[in-house]
Amino acid sequence: MAIIKLRQPAYPGALFGQGAGDRGYNVFQNEMNRLFDRFLGSGYDPSAGSVFPPVNVFEDADNFTLTAELPGMESSDIKLDAEENSIQIQGERKIEKEGENLCYHRKEREDGFFSRKLTFRDKIDKEKIAAELKNGVLKITMPKAQSSKPKKIEVKSS
Amino acid sequence: MDGKDIQVQDKKELESSGEMTREGAFFVPNVDIFEDENQLVLLADMPGVDKDGVDIHLEEGQLRIQGKVSGEVPGEYVISEYSVGDYTRTFTLSNVIDQEKIQASMKNGVLRVVLPKSDISKPRKIAVKSE
């Protein structure tokens, strides 16, 4: 719950008119805007750059590993394409029709198409990419290309 | 492509009404619940949970489903767009359910629980199957 600090006016009427002019009202307006932002949050604006599916990407010395939650999908519903430094995940989640004359109490799961492309800073070895779908979680292991792995250079003393 | 695009839904974290005995975040899985004249069916999206991680508990008209996620990923986070955690959700059932005949199965991270209404009579055990 957001706590809004009340500004104490220096004298009665300082916030609205009486010497404060426009500034007094803008202070109030800004506080109201901030209140709404905090309540609604960024989670309520799907157009603000969030694409399905949300992914987590991990990195260790040799690989990038990507995970995405895709419950209810078979590997045949997912299409993966790889380039030198990017990967594209496309597919469709289908929800089976369960029957006729059903009474739904809740219907929260969504179906539909998705397509997402991710670009990486380092080049990946696209020949060696491995993908696994287990328990509704897609895991893509992308080995880094040899050229982008850090090389140790020996300093010889002469 | 024709047809609609799937939208991102934020993962709903549980604002707990009861205390959890385990540490960590708990999330509320999306469910579909429907019924016909013979049974109630619940489908819950719980990606990352295999059949051994499922716990179903029905007591005094309250059905609780819980899923424990498994699977470690090597390395450090580079991008983190979703949180990982166990799932839990509790429902109050108004129908009388034949508890002996509840069936559950887990497939591709989706839990299906079939709860027959109690006027049917065929005794069976609750078993969690994987398909």
Interface residues (C-beta under 8 A of the other chain):
Chain A: G43 P46 S50 V51 F52 P53 P54 V55 N56 V57 F58 E59 D60 N63 F64 T65 T67 E69 L70 P71 G72 M73 E74 E92 R93 I95 E98 G99 N101 L102 C103 Y104 H105 R106 K107 E108 R109 E110 D111 G112 F113 F114 L133 K134 N135 G136 V137 K139
Chain B: M1 G3 K4 D5 I6 Q7 V8 Q9 D10 N30 V31 D32 I33 F34 E35 D36 V41 L43 D45 M46 P47 G48 V49 D50 S70 G71 V73 P74 G75 E76 Y77 V78 I79 S80 E81 Y82 V84 M106 N108 G109 V110
